[in-house]
Amino acid sequence: MSDLLELLVSATASGCVYGLVALAYLLVLRPTGVVNFASGEWAMMGAFAAYVLAGMLEVPTVVAIPGAVLVLAVIGWATEWFTVRPLVERGAGHLAPILALLGMLVIYHQATLLVFGGENYPLDGPFGFNRVELGPFAGTSQSFFIIVMTAVIFVAVWLFFERTVWGKSFEAVAINRRAAALMGINLRLVTALSFAGGAAVAAMAGLLDGPRGSVEVNAALPFAVQGFSALIIGGINRVEGAILGGIILAFAEDLTRRYVPIPSGLALGVTPVLLIAFLLVRPTGLLRAKEAG
Amino acid sequence: MTGEQPLIEVRGLTKRFGGLTAVDGLDFEIRPGEVLGLIGPNGAGKSTTFNVISGTYQASAGSMRLDGEEILGLPPHRIAARGIMRTFQHNMPFEGMSVAENVMVGAQTTVRSTLGRILLGTAAARAEEQAIRARADELIDFVGLSEERDAEVTSLSFGQGRLLETARALAGEPRIILFDEPAAGLTPSECDRLGVIIRGIAERGIAVLLIEHDMRFLLPLADRVIVLNFGQKIADGTPDTIRTDPAVVDAYLGEAGGVGADA
């Protein structure tokens, strides 16, 4: 039983990481309609940024975490500026920015590989690696840190979209760009901010996950696949969907791995199989847009 | 009711699409609190004029001054931020949002708090959000949608949607509102209600520019009417002078059998 409760804590923490990557996809997807598969690279780069700041430059964690997030926000902003905006403003089709971002994915990946190589780097969590017990639940301090930080981020993003005029304006851009512009909403600014915000949230996913294993270039693909799966499972219309999808996915994965004997080489296949099965049952995702009730 | 200084001065406004000149050297001005009608047969260039003024289309030539400052060629969101808001001929609500939320989006240009402060949730930023909510409620009452305040916009009737667009445009604290055929698709009683609302807007000192086909709606409402034909202004005057202007009667004869006929 305590084994199961410990599994629940670590699965929730994994779900939070997936949920954050899903949120990074969603922040870009909602106002622009662009599926940004480079979200996984952003998460991986966020972990590297934290490693450079905390591990190499020995900056205190309280500075390293916001610092790494800021670095990625700037990278996200620049990505939009150099690769997406010129295409949109010259009237390129809907698929062109997706292709451009796939190109950026390769550039990010190879550039990080050139600098850091394929090795694994250690990243310390802010609270070390103690075991923490909270009532019946037990897990590493990093797991609890991930859960708390993710909750804070999701509540903040939810409040922004639900409670502020700016948040409503982002939503308005997602619904009708032309009308939004004529109501005085700056489309360029909203698009740039969604890329910056998406990269910042992805960075959080990467740097929170780093201390649970290690920081490595090859982490980008699992981030991208699992984050995207969480997004589809939760439904692409609601912020809450991202975290819900992430947690469901992580529980399904961890429980399957723990209790169903699958050869370790096939473990990565759990996610896509789940995703396909899920889409057959619920093609629109778990949470639908509000108008559908 | 109408001030002395023009709010907006349009000079030589021209829009060409390839070889077609949709708007050809249009001159007009609007004063604060004035209701100006823009009429003309189909294809006369009325909608193009709106689209150029609101920044959707780039003008080919001309000038548009707001308080003496040139604003022609600014992108749409900047034009809106200067206080030029519009409604759409085919309602364009933000579907999936409530009536109140739609109106709040219209207030986007009035938000003064920086995004950083909003994200941090400072007291000033929260107070501003509260003020915008309160103003949105006030405008919803003004157009008579209080009952539908929290309703999702797709549940509104067409006429209610038009009222929502009016409230949303007002939320941006406009100095001028462009109405694109506001009476189209409304029942007679809805038309009456909208007429009262438009008068109320003008009484607040906001200029109103109105494209309209329905002369029974427009002529009693407008202080002044300009008539376009083939992109050029062929008349400019009070509703009474327009009704009898021979050039106007000519332009309309082929289409609707004269001004004042049901369009």
Interface residues (C-beta under 8 A of the other chain):
Chain A: A156 L159 F160 R163 T164 V165 W166 K168 S169 E171 A172 I175 N176 R178 A179 A180 A181 L182 M183 G184 I185 N186 L187 L193 A289 K290 E291
Chain B: S54 G55 T56 P75 P76 H77 A80 A81 M85 R86 F88 M92 F94 E95 G96 M97 E101 M104 V105 G106 A107 Q108 T109 V111 L115 I118 L119 G121 E129 I132 E152 T154 R168 A169 G172
